[in-house]
Amino acid sequence: MKLYFQPLACSMASRIALYEAGAEAEFDQVDRAKKTQAGDDFFDVNPMGQVPALALDGGEVLTENAAVLQRIADLNPEAGLAPPAGTGERAKVQQWLNFISTELHKGTFMPLLDSEANDGARDYARAKTERRLAVAAQALATGDWLVGDFSIADAYLFTVLNWGQATGVSVKDWPALAAFFERITARPAVARALAEETELYRQGLARVA
């Protein structure tokens, strides 16, 4: 399989999941011009031009982070990255994937990261930030992970919270989130993914400068 990604974007959650599962995968970096490493038009892979996109061995291409993460988990059930499909615990993981995608990823961080967002959009996002992060913090106040054991939802939450460094949204104001961030970065798969993508991001900045 092949994961199309951009360094430190939401696709890093899928890299983490693949590393956690010990799955074999090829990684194809999409540049700012939406070109793959081979120079192909990424819009031909995903009409939205957004990562992640997961190309499976049978030719199927899956997009949207929550779907890609669940597919990786289902292809590697022995890794325990998500409860079995159809169970109540799986529904809870899906609930968190959707919460992170809508309330945090798109609702909070995207307006703060998007250079084309105006001040009104940024102010609106910041006004909603406290309640949204408080919900995640409350869930982590009584356990190490969002749903039982470590799951793809935790990988996604970490990836999004990592954007706090670029937006000024600090987890230090939420002790449970700060503890979660420290705990998850100690996982070898997470540390590896973060180090690799941070270096790729720095290389990209150096090429632009």
N, C-alpha and C positions, 0 to 999 in steps of 0.2 A: 504494500500500500504506500501511498505518497501523501504527505501532508503539505499543503501549500500554506505558508505562514509569512508573517512579518515580525521582526524582532520586537519583543516586549508587548506585542498586541494581544488581543484576547486569545489568539491561536496558541499562545504559550501554555494555556491550560491543557490543550490537546497534546502538546509535546510532553508535558508532565505526566499525563495519563499513559502515554505510550512508554515512557521510561519506567513508570511504576509497574506497568504490566510486563516489562521486558520484551515488548513486541518489536519485531523487525519492521522498519519503516524508512522510507526515503523522505528527505526534507527539501522542499523546493521554495526558496525565498522569493517573494514577490516584491519588486521594487516600487518606488513611489510613482513611477510612470505606469504601474500595473503590468509590468512585464515579468515573466518567469525567468529563471536563470538561463534558460535556453533562448530567451528573447521572444517567446510566444506571448500573445495577448491573453492576459489572465481573464479578461471579460469572456473569452471563449470557454473558460472553465466555470466561472461563476458570473452570470450576467450582472450581478450587483457589484462585482469587483471587490468583494470583501473576503477576508480570511476569517476563520479557517475554511479550507475546502479539503475534503478527504477523498482521494481517488482510490477506490478499492481494486483488488486484483481482477475482479470480473468486469471491470470497465465502468462500474457505477461511480458517480461523483456525488458526494453528500456535502451539503452546506449547512450553515447555521450552527453556532457553537454548541448549543444544548443537544442538538441531534448528533453532531460529530462525537461529542464526549460520550454519549450513551452508546453509540455504535462501537467505539473503542472498548468500552466496558463490556459490552455483550460479546464481542469477538474474543475477549480474554477473561472469561468468567472466573478462572482460577485466581486471578489477581484480586478479586473482591472489591472492585472499584465502584460497584453499584449493586444493590439488591436485585434479585430476579425480577424480570418484567412481570407485571400484573399483581405484584404484592403491594401491601400498604406502605411498606418501607420504601419501595421504588417510587411510589407516588410522592412521598415526602422529599426524596431526592429531586424529583421532577419539579416539585413546588419550589425548592431552593434554586434550581437552575433557572427557572423562569423569573424568580424574584431578582436574582443577581443580574440576569440579562436585561430586564426591563427597568427595575428601580435603581440599580447601581450602575451597570454598564452604560445603558442608553440614557437613563434618566438623570443620573448624577454626573458621571465622569465625561461622557461624550461632549456635552456643551462646554465643559471646562477645558477639554483638550483640543476642540475644533477651532482652528484659527479663523474660520469664517463665522463663528458664533458671535452674536453681538452682546453687549453688556447686559441687556435685559434677559437674554437666555442664560447667561452665566449667573446672574443674580437669582433667577428663578431656581436654577439647579442647586445653588448653595443654600437657599432657603429650605429646600427639601432634604438636604443632606443629613441633618442631625437625626430626624425621625427614622430615615432609612437605615443608617448605620446602627442606630439604637436597636432596631429589630434584629439585626444580625448579631449584635453584641449580646442581647438577651438570650439568644439561642445558644451562644457559646459560653454563657456564664455558668452553666451546669455540666458541661462536657467538653471534651477536647475537640470534637468535630461536630459538624452541623447535624448529621444523622448517624448516630451510632459510631461505627468505625470510619476511618478516612475514606472519602469517596470523591468522585469527580466534581461534586458540588464544592468541596473544599479547595480543589485545584483551581476552579473558576473564581471562587471568592478571593483567593490569594492573588491571582493574576490581576484582578480588578483593583484590589487594595494597593497593589504595588504602584499603581498610577498616582497614588497620593503624593509621591515625591515630585511629580511634575505639576500637580494641581494645588498643592498646599492643603489637601485634605488629610490630616494626620490621624492615624489610629491611636495616637497617644492619649487622646481625649476619651477613649473607650478602652479601659484596661483589659477587658475580655478579648477585644480585637487585637490589641497589642500583644497579648500573650499568645493568641492564635497565630499571629504573623511570625513571632519568634519560634513557635513550636513547629510550624510547617516548613520554615526555611531550614530547619535542622534535618529534614528528610533528604536523604541522598539524591533521590530523583528530582526533587524540587530545586535543591542547590545546584545540581548539574544543569538543569534547564535554564535557571536564572543566570548562571555564570555564562553559559554559551550565548544566550540571547542578548545579554548585556554587552558582550564583546562584539557581536554582530551589529548591534545598534551603534556602538561607538565607531566601528569601522565605517558604517554608513554616514555618520556625521562627518567623519574625516574626509570622505570622498566629496561631500557637498561643499565643505569649507574651502 
